[in-house]
Amino acid sequence: MKNQTTYYSLKDFELSLNLSATERAEEFQKYINQLAQFGYESYWIKSYSGIGAKMKLSQDREVISFVSNDYLGMSQRTETIQAGISALTMYGTGACAAQVIGGYIDIHEQLEREISDFTGQEDAILFSSGFGANAGVLNALLGKNDIAIIDPFIHTSALSGLKGTNVKRIGHNNLEHLETVLKDVQDKYLTKLVIIDGVYSQDGDLSRLPEIINLCQRYGAMLMMDDAHGIGVMGVNGRGTAEHFDCLGKVDIISGTFSKAFGCVGGFVASSKKLIQYLKYYADSNVFSAAITPQVTASILKSLELIRNMPEIRHKLWDNVNYLRKNLTLNGFDIGKSLSPIFPIMIRDNNKVYEVANLLQKSGIFTVGIVYPAVRIKEARIRVSILATHEKQHLDQLVNALIEINKNINFISNGESIKNTQKATY
Ligand SMILES: Cc1ncc(COP(=O)(O)O)c(C=O)c1O
């Protein structure tokens, strides 16, 4: 370790001008040693079972898990598994070609149609990950004469699509700042694309979508919303953050993933017919990559059918979310501005985060610590994701364990607790 009070973070081993790749990899051992010294065992942990409300950390040790984003429990349902098996039998294990050159099967087309309808857009293109969707669409659309105006909390996958263009960061959800920038760039770039998330993945708060749509329209900018955590979850019918805000059809580009509420893997971009047609020839992560597999496509289609036809699954999720919110806030825990199934439990100290995560794990609860540089040190937290498949008893166990741990570590008093009693009701 550096010394008693200074610790290594992942930031210390990023690309640097002074060290070669091999030297950096050698140096990185210091970080791994430090984790071992803290006894932190949550990264690259192995599960011996599917990962949902529970997971097995060894053949005979099952813990309650709060790390999966399988919000509706779709990954473990008989219907989605059977749909995948049928597609395997019918199509085989892979399409084994990019869609543009022959790897495009009928159920891909069906999924494009259904996901574009669900998100209120004209058309859609599929990707084999949500990461690829964001990176691919942005690589294709923005060049040196264009500008991306971004919320600082958008996902890394979107940032990775912005390397060849101009970027301006605004304050998080800061409408005044956005307006100033939109005015400033109005005549300077060919494409002005504002990029936001529907639901932000670290804080679980929502974008100020209606106001942002208005500003984009007023200043002639396009709007892209990554709704990875909103699709299937937000809105009366689970159609996402646009439905939640009654803005379906008003966002130019919606991207999303099938790895969360759909319980599978893969991603999509939904937009106008013309734009999707363009992306089908220029989005590199689609055009130069093998198509999403048949069994995954069929399982996603089944998830979508269940999302549409079984609202009771989503109601159970929201019942759980509102129950946990009430109990965490009643007991003084700071959950920031979360309005979704993602709860940050603020600890505000990297090392205490490791300690709390370790103690939770010892009491049979698996969570993940989010520390610098993923968030600022003063915003270090445990992040929990709530699923429809959690039982009330799991949520009670989490709150009770946190209360006990806080008696020893005293992390509640680390920051000003924001009293968050807002909730989304459908
Ligand atoms: C906001 C957001 N966008 C995109 C992604 C990438 O999705 P995928 O896991 O399908 O690559 C994630 C995944 O964590 C995410 O949280």
The ligand as an ORCA input file, in Angstrom:
! r2SCAN-3c Opt
* xyz 0 1
  C     -26.738      2.591    -18.580
  C     -26.152      1.400    -19.261
  N     -26.014      1.418    -20.593
  C     -25.472      0.380    -21.250
  C     -25.031     -0.743    -20.589
  C     -24.392     -1.871    -21.360
  O     -25.261     -2.942    -21.467
  P     -24.752     -4.436    -21.705
  O     -24.507     -5.031    -20.380
  O     -25.887     -5.080    -22.433
  O     -23.532     -4.364    -22.542
  C     -25.173     -0.813    -19.211
  C     -24.707     -2.025    -18.492
  O     -24.345     -2.060    -17.383
  C     -25.740      0.275    -18.525
  O     -25.875      0.261    -17.197
*
